[in-house]
Amino acid sequence: MRSKIVMLLLLLILIFIGTEAQNRGPRYENRTLHKEKKGLKKHDYTPVTVDMSYPYFTGKDSDAKFLNAEVSKYLFEKHKTFDKFCSAFFQEHLKYAPETFSNWLVDKNVSVLYSSAKIVSLGRGHTRQDGHNAFLGTSQPVSYDLKSKKILTLQSVFKGSYKPELTRLVWQELRKQRTEDGRTYGYYDKLVGKYLSDTYFFTGSAIVFSFDWGEIAPRIHPGFEAEVPYRSIKSYIRKDSAIWDLVK
């Protein structure tokens, strides 16, 4: 549940910042999709539901078309369309429902954060519950360079032996948060200096790493975020990278 709360907070932050900054990038409108199917007749199941909320970029230029395609790719996966996605989920429910309880659901959300006119991040949250199984909640933010139409990766932004320094700064921020919050627990020592999250996005002033619950601390505690300002690692940022103009 706590991982779901952390994911929701991240999405709300991205939604707020993205709304404030729409004039910096392609404009969009928020849309929703919903479909439900009643459970099997011989069981008293609650409806099987699929809910999605996402931005639809309204321009006719290549940026809007590219972003809409990326949103659709995340929402519908290999099924290509919303109806096909729902059909596959409902069929799975019909196949396994007799052996499980209720609460079959999918909830997907996409939000927008503009770092600049040509850098946009999509906050992607996915919650799925199949029958009596514990829900699976994931957060997968991703940042795009609209000039190249490519995902911004650590390798495309940083140069040289950046990982040790970036990892050090991430753990420095996490320990600072622990001290300020008065937490009494520690992180998993074996991961210190070795683990750098694959979940991150770029803002106008920093790179933000997200850690799900259980990744770097006992599972009884929620997930964490660590923000590393560009100025703190400026010497490792490629001058030909998409974010260099944000660093100068």
Order of alpha helices (4+ residues) and beta strands (2+ residues): alpha-beta-beta-alpha-alpha-beta-beta-beta-beta-beta-alpha-alpha-beta-beta-beta-alpha
